[in-house]
Amino acid sequence: MAEDLVLDTAIRDWVLIPLSVVMVLIGVLRYFVSKLMRSSQLPDAKALKEGQVIIRARNLKSGANFIPSKSFRARRVYFTNEENGLLYVPKDQAQNAQAQMFSDPNMAMDMMKKNLSMLIPQSLTFAWVNFFFSGFVAAKIPFPLTQRFRAMLQNGIDLSTVDVSYVSSRSWYFLNLFGLRGLFSLILGEENAMDDTQRMMQMGGFGFDAARSLAVEKDSLDIIQHDWALPKMEQRAEEVLRKLLR
Amino acid sequence: MVGAAEEAQLNRLETQVDNGGGGAWEYLCHVRKLKARRPDKVLKHGLSILNNAKARSNLGAEEWTLYEQVAIAAMDCQRLDIAKDCISVLSKKFPGSTRVGRLEGMLFEASGAWADAERAYERLLQDSPHDQVIQKRKIAMAKALGNIAAAVEYLNKYLEIFMADQDAWRELAEIYVSLQMYKQAAFCYEELILCQPTDPLYHLAYAEVLYTMGGLENLQTAKKYYASAINFTGGKNTRALYGLCLCSSAINQITKGRNKEDKESPDLQSLVAEALVKDYKKKAPAKLPLVTNTLKSMKLIS
């Protein structure tokens, strides 16, 4: 490995630059396609209400000591009673929640759209890169790196003797795929730059399980000990006034 | 609610813009962000941007937000012609949009065409039944027409879903107070206290409702809430001080001659009276004799 590899300038002109340009263009295109396909879904009343109930229950939990205990108890019963309490979810319904989510065609459709808009172009570009540009060195970075970077930079070349600072074309594709987020946020605006890494993460935990968080709130409301803070306030007010009058 | 620092910044920007120092767009953004209501200024500076084609195109997509802002400001100032122009521009750009439809409804309202406004809102609600702003407009309209019962009904319906909406609770509380339905008002104020446990104004309002309801238990509770309002304001709220005086004198009257042992914190009332006297001595010495006489008649100072 004494002498350097000489890279043809044609590689720069026909691989490196086109690849980057294509990646950017695909990112932009995908943004517009997903914008077109995004259905503006109306939030349904139940989900809205559940969110609000949770906020209100949390408020009740954190502010419980500021209202008289009679009022607190009335509210707690309102939230947690087992007949029609807001936070109470019947057993059978709780189990169905997950299934319901899947059976809801709108939601499934939406998810599919999201995934398709991500998967199709990605697999197409990957196939394209693989087909045309696989297995050769496309660029060299101007500083040395340790062996550990080999997997990152020389994907597709199984040569252990090539210096690590050379980047294979397939790795260049991956670097672009994950590294263009900053550029997209410049082109498309801050919040629009949803890069692939994020999307992949989102795929994992979609939707939130309303029934479960309702149950959690219910339990924590149930165990609250009400300790009215106001009687102490009189003493504190006294202190405040004493200080004021001094 | 606007924080003091933010308001100071807003005022600074306003004087800067008023004196021709530029930054009109920043000012307008600020107004929008803080939801401040300064329609005259917004109308003036917003129009100056909208009438300047170059400045307008510099805004890019924000241009339409500005149109909306100016339209609402114009309605506030009863410049319905301007509002109409803005809205027609918007509806040309976004045909069939709910947000523009809302503005049209508001224009009907501003020009007093209540039936038309009602119809417009109903139509919009059919498309998006959970639009908070439209529901609030309907409530406001019912209130403006003096149809308080309908306003209460709408508000209750609204709060059934959006039960974490503080402003709605406050509105409902105030309406209930105006209808002398104190029990319901007290419930609303409790809800507000839960949302903002350290806001002295809610404590004060709750105490006032309790005091108005009367009865020993309520009075004692009211006194506690007055005390907490004093605590949170550092004794600077005159209304809370007076409230506490009234409460303790009322309690004293009820418990007079009865069991003396649970007579709580006699210190507090005299302290409050003293604080009041001191306050008046400093800020309004002319009214001082009046205050001392009143307090004397309540047997709070000697």
Boltz contact constraints between the chains, C-beta under 6 A:
constraints:
  - contact:
      token1: [A, 48]
      token2: [B, 130]
      max_distance: 6.0
  - contact:
      token1: [A, 48]
      token2: [B, 161]
      max_distance: 6.0
  - contact:
      token1: [A, 49]
      token2: [B, 161]
      max_distance: 6.0
  - contact:
      token1: [A, 52]
      token2: [B, 162]
      max_distance: 6.0
  - contact:
      token1: [A, 52]
      token2: [B, 163]
      max_distance: 6.0
  - contact:
      token1: [A, 52]
      token2: [B, 164]
      max_distance: 6.0
  - contact:
      token1: [A, 55]
      token2: [B, 164]
      max_distance: 6.0
  - contact:
      token1: [A, 56]
      token2: [B, 163]
      max_distance: 6.0
  - contact:
      token1: [A, 56]
      token2: [B, 164]
      max_distance: 6.0
  - contact:
      token1: [A, 59]
      token2: [B, 194]
      max_distance: 6.0
  - contact:
      token1: [A, 59]
      token2: [B, 195]
      max_distance: 6.0
  - contact:
      token1: [A, 60]
      token2: [B, 194]
      max_distance: 6.0
  - contact:
      token1: [A, 63]
      token2: [B, 194]
      max_distance: 6.0
  - contact:
      token1: [A, 63]
      token2: [B, 197]
      max_distance: 6.0
  - contact:
      token1: [A, 66]
      token2: [B, 193]
      max_distance: 6.0
  - contact:
      token1: [A, 66]
      token2: [B, 197]
      max_distance: 6.0
  - contact:
      token1: [A, 67]
      token2: [B, 190]
      max_distance: 6.0
  - contact:
      token1: [A, 67]
      token2: [B, 193]
      max_distance: 6.0
  - contact:
      token1: [A, 68]
      token2: [B, 221]
      max_distance: 6.0
  - contact:
      token1: [A, 71]
      token2: [B, 190]
      max_distance: 6.0
  - contact:
      token1: [A, 230]
      token2: [B, 224]
      max_distance: 6.0
  - contact:
      token1: [A, 230]
      token2: [B, 228]
      max_distance: 6.0
  - contact:
      token1: [A, 233]
      token2: [B, 224]
      max_distance: 6.0
  - contact:
      token1: [A, 233]
      token2: [B, 227]
      max_distance: 6.0
  - contact:
      token1: [A, 233]
      token2: [B, 228]
      max_distance: 6.0
  - contact:
      token1: [A, 233]
      token2: [B, 231]
      max_distance: 6.0
  - contact:
      token1: [A, 234]
      token2: [B, 227]
      max_distance: 6.0
  - contact:
      token1: [A, 234]
      token2: [B, 265]
      max_distance: 6.0
  - contact:
      token1: [A, 234]
      token2: [B, 268]
      max_distance: 6.0
  - contact:
      token1: [A, 236]
      token2: [B, 231]
      max_distance: 6.0
  - contact:
      token1: [A, 237]
      token2: [B, 227]
      max_distance: 6.0
  - contact:
      token1: [A, 237]
      token2: [B, 230]
      max_distance: 6.0
  - contact:
      token1: [A, 237]
      token2: [B, 231]
      max_distance: 6.0
  - contact:
      token1: [A, 238]
      token2: [B, 267]
      max_distance: 6.0
  - contact:
      token1: [A, 238]
      token2: [B, 268]
      max_distance: 6.0
  - contact:
      token1: [A, 238]
      token2: [B, 271]
      max_distance: 6.0
  - contact:
      token1: [A, 240]
      token2: [B, 231]
      max_distance: 6.0
  - contact:
      token1: [A, 240]
      token2: [B, 234]
      max_distance: 6.0
  - contact:
      token1: [A, 240]
      token2: [B, 235]
      max_distance: 6.0
  - contact:
      token1: [A, 241]
      token2: [B, 235]
      max_distance: 6.0
  - contact:
      token1: [A, 241]
      token2: [B, 271]
      max_distance: 6.0
  - contact:
      token1: [A, 241]
      token2: [B, 275]
      max_distance: 6.0
  - contact:
      token1: [A, 244]
      token2: [B, 235]
      max_distance: 6.0
  - contact:
      token1: [A, 244]
      token2: [B, 275]
      max_distance: 6.0
  - contact:
      token1: [A, 245]
      token2: [B, 274]
      max_distance: 6.0
